C-alpha cells in the first residue's frame, strides 16, 4: 500500500508524534511479568483511578483484552450474549469457541447500537433447562464500530444493567473507543463505565498510541486476568516503552479527541453532496462515517479514492467506512471532503 495523503481506513493508522516518541525513549522500564515495570505500573494505576475500577491490566491488543475478559467470566460450555454486528462476534476469529469453548449468541442491535433489553431479558429468563448452555454474560460495544461509531445512551446502559442484575448476570463492555463516548456524552469515564463487571479500552485507536489496550477489573478478577493474559501470550517484559506512549496519549491526546468528531462531520457533509455515495450516518456521533454505494461498487471506489490519495475501507460490496483520527490535518480532511462531495459527479 503506497502512502496516502489522507488515510481514513482506520484510526489504527495514526502514528506517534515526535513528543510521544521522546516519551517512549525516556521511559523507565522493568520486567512487567514480574510486576516490575514502573511505567506500566503507573499507567495501570492512572487508568484505574480515572475509571473508578479496582485494577487495570495492560494488554498488547484489544482482541486479547476481550478474549481474556470473556474467558475470565464465562466458562467452557457457557453461552455469551452479544450484538450481531459487534467486534467480538464479527472480527475476532471465533476466539471464544477456539480458545475457551464458549458459544456466542448474537442478538441484532437496535438504533442505540446495543441489543434491545426486552430480547436480552427473554434470553436470560430461560432458566436452567438442561438442553441449553448456561447464559452467563452479556457483552456490549461502545462506541459501535460497524454501526458508524454509535454512542450508546446512558439510559440504555442502565436498562441493560437492570435486566442483567435481576438475573445475576454480569455486563461486559468492549470499550475500545469508549473515550469517544465520554466526549460525545460529556460525562466522565467513571460515569460512563460504572456498573460493568469489566471493560476494555484501546490506546492504538482513538488515542494514537502505537499499540496497547487496558482491561479494567475488580480485585477479585485480577489474578485470573493476569493468568489468562500470560496464557494468551500477552505477558510482555520491558513494556514500559509502550506504556509511556499510552500515558502521553492520556495526557496530551485525549483532551483533543473532539477534533476528530469535527473531522467526521466534515466528511459526512462532503459525502452527502456526492451523487454516488450516501451517508448512513449523516450526523456522526463520534469519529466514524459509513457510506453506502451502488451494489458491488465499494471496492472499485476504494481503489479510485486511493488513486486520489484518500484511503477508506470496504465493509461489504456496497458499504464503505471512513475513520478520522488525530494524525489528520484540517487541510487533509477538507481535501478529502471536497473530493468526496464531487465523487460521481
N, C-alpha and C positions, 0 to 999 in steps of 0.2 A: 504493500500500500504506500503510495507516494505521499509526500507532505500535503496536507490540506490547509488552506488558509483559515477556514472556519470549520472546525471538526465538531460536529453535533451528533456523532454516533452514540456517544455516552458521556456521562460526567467522569467516567473512569479514564478518559484520555487526558484529563487535566494533568499538568506537570508541576513539580515543586518549583517554587520561585527561588531566587538566589538566597534570600534570607532563611527560607526553610532548609535549604541545603547547608547553609552555615550552621544552623542549629543542629542538624544531624551530625555534622563533622565535629562539633564540640561536645556531643552527648557523652555523659558519664555512663559507663556500661559495666555489666557483670553478667553472671550466668543466670538467666531468668528461670530455667528449670529448677535451679536451687533457690529461687526466690531472691536472688542477689543482684538483680539489675536495678540500680536506683532510679533510672529514668522510667522503666516500665512500672516500678512500684509507685512512682509519683503520678504517672498517668492514670493508673488504676484507682488510686486514692482520689485524684481530682475528679474523675468521671463519676465515681460512686457518690461523692459529695454533691456534684451538680444534679444528679438524678434522684437522690434520696434512697438508693439501694444500699444494702449492707456491703456488697462486694462488686467489683468489676474485674473481669479477667480478659487480658489482652489476647487476641487471636490473630492469626495471619489473614484470614478471609471471612467474609460474611457467610458464605456457604458452610464453612466449618462452624461458625457460631451457631447457625440454625441447626446443623446436624447435632452438635453437642447438646444444645438446649433441649431439643425434642427427645433425644435419647436419654437425657437426664430425667425427664418427666415421664415419658411413655416407655413401657417395657415391651420386649419381644411378644408379638401376638396381639398387641393393643391396636386400636384404631384412633387416628387423629383427624379431626375435622379441620378442613382448610378451604380457602377460596379456589374456585375452578381456574382462575387466572393468576393465582398467587405465584410468587417466585419459588416457594418451597415445593409447589406441585409441578410447575412447568419447566423450571430451569435448573434443577438440582440433581439430574441424572439418577432419579429414583434411589437416592442415597438412603432413604429411611427403610425401604424394603431391603436393599442390598446389604446395608451395614447393621441395621437394627431389627430386621424382621417386623417392621411396623407398617401397617396398612393406612394409606391416606384416603379419607372420604371427602370428596370435593362437593362443595355447595356453590352455586352461582352467586356471585356478588351482585348487590343492587347498586343504585346510584351513589351510595356512600363509599363504595369500594370495599365493603365488608359483607359477609353472609347475613341475611335477614335474621333477627333474633328469634322470630317465630319458628323458622326452619331449624335453627340450632336447638331450640327448646324441644322440638319434636324429636330430633335425633337423640338428644340426651335423655329423653324420658322413656327410652325403650326398656330400661331395667336390666335385669341380669339373665336375660334369655340365653340359654346355653348354646343356641345356634349362632350367636353373633359375638364378634370380638368386642371386648370392653372399650368404650369410648372414653379416653382418659385425658384428652387435651383438645383445646380449640386454639387455632392459630389465626392471627390477623396480620395484615401488611399495611404499613402507614409510613410514608406515602405509598400509593399503589402504582407500581411501575407500568404494567401493561395498560392500566386504565388512565394513563396520562398524568401521573403524579397526583392523583386524587388524594385529598386530605380528609381523613375520617373525622366527622364531627365528634366533639367530646360527649355529646348526648348519646350517640350510638355506642361509644365505648362503654358508657355507664349502663346502657341497656343490656349489652352482652355480658358485662361483668355480673349484673344481677341474675341473668339466666344461668351463668356458669356457677356462681356461688350457691344458688339454690340446689344445684345438683352435685356440689362438691368437686367440680372440675375446674382446673386452672386455665388461665388465659395467657397465651404467649404472643409476643409481638416481634415480628420481623420488622425492625425499625431501621433498616439500612439507611433510609433517607428521612428518618424521624426529625432530624434537625430542621428540615424544611417545614414539617408540620407545625413545629413550635413557632417558627417565624410567621407562617400564614395565620395561625390562630392567635398569635400574640399571647402565648402562655409560656410559663417556664417549663423546662424539661421535667421537673418534679411533677408539675400539674399534668403534663401530657402523658407521663408514663406511670402514674400512680395506679395501683390495682393489679398490674400484671405480675405473674409469677416470675417471669424472666423476660428480658428484652435484649435484642442485639442491635448494635448501631455500627455503621461503617464510616471509616475515615477516608477511604480512597474514592468515594463518590462525591458527596456534597462538599466535603472539606478540602479536597485536593491533595491529600497525602499520597505518597507512592504506594502504600499498602497499609493494611491493618483494619481490624474490627474489634469491637469490645462487647463482651457478654455480661449483662447485669444480672445478679442473682442474690440469693439470701446467704447468710452464714451457713445454713444447713445444706444448701446445694453446692457450695463452693468446692468441697472435696471431690464430689462426683464430676463436676465440671472440669476440674484440672486433670482428673484421671482420664476422662474421655478426650480432652484436648491432646494429651500425650498419645492416646490410642489412635487418634485420627492423624497423627504425625505433626501436630501443631506445637510441640514443645520447642521453642526457639532459644538460642543461647544469648549472645550479645544483642538482644533485640532492642536495646535502648536507642540504637540509631534510628529505628523506625518509630519508637515511642516518642522520641524528640520531635519528629515531624508531626506527629499527631498532637502533641502539646502545643506546638507552634500553630497548628491549624485551629485549635480551640481558641487560642488567644488572639489570633490575627485574621483568620478567615471566617470563622463563624459569625462575627459581627457584621460581615458584608454579604451574607447569604441572600438577602432580599434583592440584591442587584441581579442575581441570576433569575429571579422571578420576573423582573422588568424585562430582561432579555427574552424570556419565553413569551411574554405578552407581545413584544415587538414582532417576534417571529410569527405568532398566531395571526396578528393583523396582516402581515405580508401574505401568509398562506390564504387568508380569507379573500384576498383580492385576486388570487390565481384562478385561471379558467380550467386548470387541470386538477388542482388539489383542493380538498375540502377539509377544514379542521374539524376533528371530532370534539375537541375541547377548545372552542374559540376564546374562552377566557380562562387560561390555565391557572390552576391554584398554586402551582409550585414551579418546577423547572423543566417539565416535560410537555411537549406538544405532540399530539398524534394527528396524523392526516390520512384521509382516505384518497385513493387513486382509482382510476378506471381499472376494472378487474384484470389482473395479470400484468399490470404495468409497473408495479412497485420497484422491482429490481432494475428495470430499464431506467427509471427515474433516478434511482440511486447512482447509477453509472453516469447518467447525464449530468447530475449535480456534481459528481466527483470531477468531471472534466472542467467544471467551473470553480473548482477548489472548495466545494462545500461537501461535508460528509454527513450522511444520515444513515439510518438502518431500516431495512425492510423487515417488519414484523410478520408479514404474510404477503401473498401475491398482490394484495390490494391495500396494504396499510404501511405507513411509514412512521418512524419515531425520530424526533429531534430533541436533544437534551442539552440544556445550557449549563455552563459551569464557570468557575472563577478565572480560568485561564483565557477566556474570551475577552475581546475588547469591544467597546461601544461601536467603533468603526467596522469591526468584523461582523458584528450582529446586524448592523444596518446594511452592510453589503449583502448578507445572506437574505435578509428580509426583502430587500429590493429585487434580488434575483428571483426569489420565490413568488413575489407578487406578480412578476411578469411571466412566470413559467406557464407555458401552454398558450401564451398569447400570440 
